[in-house]
Structures are given as C-alpha cells and as structure tokens.
Amino acid sequence: MKINNTQGLSAEALREEVKNGGRFVHFQYTVSFLAGTYKGESVVRYIRPGENAFRKAAFFTIITLLLGWWGVPSGPRHTLNALRTNWRGGKNVTDEVMATIDGQLLFAEAERSKNRSHQLQTIE
C-alpha cells in the first residue's frame, strides 16, 4: 500500500501522531466522457494533526469540477459524491491503515522473537 506524506516517520511515531489527531485519507475524483464516467481514488495520504485536508484535496476537486459532469447518466451523481467526500476531508481509512501497520509490527516482533529463540537453542 502506497501512502503519501509519511516521510521520516516510524510506525511508532505514526501511531502516536494518529492518537493526536492524524489520519489517513484518500480523495475521490470523477472524469466523464459523453458515453461513460470513471470514478477514481487517490493514493492514501497521511494528514498530520492540524494539517488542512482541503488543500490536499484541491487537485482532485478541481479535476472533478471540470471533468466530472459530462457523462450520461451517472456523471452528475458521481461528481456530487466525489465533491461531497473531498469537501468533508476525504474518505477516512485510518483504522484500516493502522491495522495493517500494527500487523506488520506484530509480525516483525514475532520474527525477532523466533530468531532469538533459535539463537539460544543453537548456543545450548
């Protein structure tokens, strides 16, 4: 899973920042052509505590405003849904991302523990 805006943060630091109000979101966009409409989502982005999510959503909101309406029949509906999501700060996927991070930390700890046990058995 690709996540933007986490440079230099360890898993433990991310966990602490999320406790202080950080969140993981993705933004939606809609691009329509007369015969069809494409709905898409950005990569997951980390919004730090106190950071403005609306600024991060601006590109996707502008694309949707310009190109989303033109598909028949679903362009306007998908455009309004994407705009609503972006104006609310994006779709919050913090719980899913943190579950993945916690799972990776647990796996790494289990591997370290297994290696230590193996090393102790080898010494005996």
N, C-alpha and C positions, 0 to 999 in steps of 0.2 A: 504494500500500500504506500503510495507516494503522499507525503504530507509536506506542504509548504510552510515556511516561517518557523521552523523549529531548530534552526542552525545554532549549534553550540549548547543545546540543552540535553542533558542526560534524561533517561527515563524517570529517575527520581526527581529531578528538577521539574520535569513536565507534570508529574503527579502533584507536586507542591503548588505549582502555578495554577493547575486546574482547581485545587482546593481554594485558591484565592480569586477565582472568577475567570480563569482562562477557559477557552472552549474550542472544540474542533467543529468546523462547519464546512459545508460546500454550498456553492451558489448554483442557481439554475439559469439556463438560457434557452431561448426558443428561436429557431430560424425557420422561416416558412418560404415556400415557393408555391405558386398557384395550385399545384396538384398535391402538395404534401407539406408536412410540418415535421421538423426534427426537434426533439427535446433533448437537452444535454445537461450535464452537471460538471462543474469544475472539479479539479483535484481537491482533496481535503486540505483546508487551510487552518492553521492554528491562529486563533485570535487571542492575543495576550490580554491579561487583565487591564482594563482601562483603554484598550485599543478600539478604534472605531471600525466596526464591521461594515458599515455602509460604504466607506471609502474602498474597501476591498471588493465589494460587490459592484462598484460603479461600472467597470468594463462589461460585465455580463448583463447588467441592467440596460446599458446603452444599446448593446447589440440586440437585446430583446425588444426594446422600444422601437428600434429602426427596422428590424427584420422579422419580428415575430407575428405580426398581424395578418400577413398576406395569404396564409394557407386556408383553403376552404375544405372542410367546415371547421376544423379544430384549431386553427391558428389563433384566433382571439382567446379562446378558452385556455390554451396552454400558455399564451403570453401573459394573461392575467394571473395565472397560477405562479408562473416564474417571478413576475414582478412582486407579487404578494410575499413569496418566500424570501426574496432578496431584501425587500424593504423591512422585513422582520429580522434581518440579521443573518439570513442563510438557514439552511437546514442543519440543526444541531445533531452531530453524530459523536459527541464526546463520550458517551457511555460505551459505544462500540469500539472506539479507538482505544480507550483506557483498558477495556477488557483484553484487547489484543496486546497492548503493552504489558499489562500485568501477566498475561500468559507467557509472553516471551521472557520476562524476568523470572518467573517460576521455573521455566524450562532451563534457563541458564543456571539458576541456583541448583537445580536437581543434577545437572551435568557436573557442576563443580563438586557437589557432594559425592557423586558417584566416583569421580576421579580421585578424590581424597581417600575414599574407602578402598579403592583399588590400590592406591599407593601404599596405604597402611598394610594391606594384605600382602603386598609384594615384599615389604620390609620384614614382616614376621616370617 
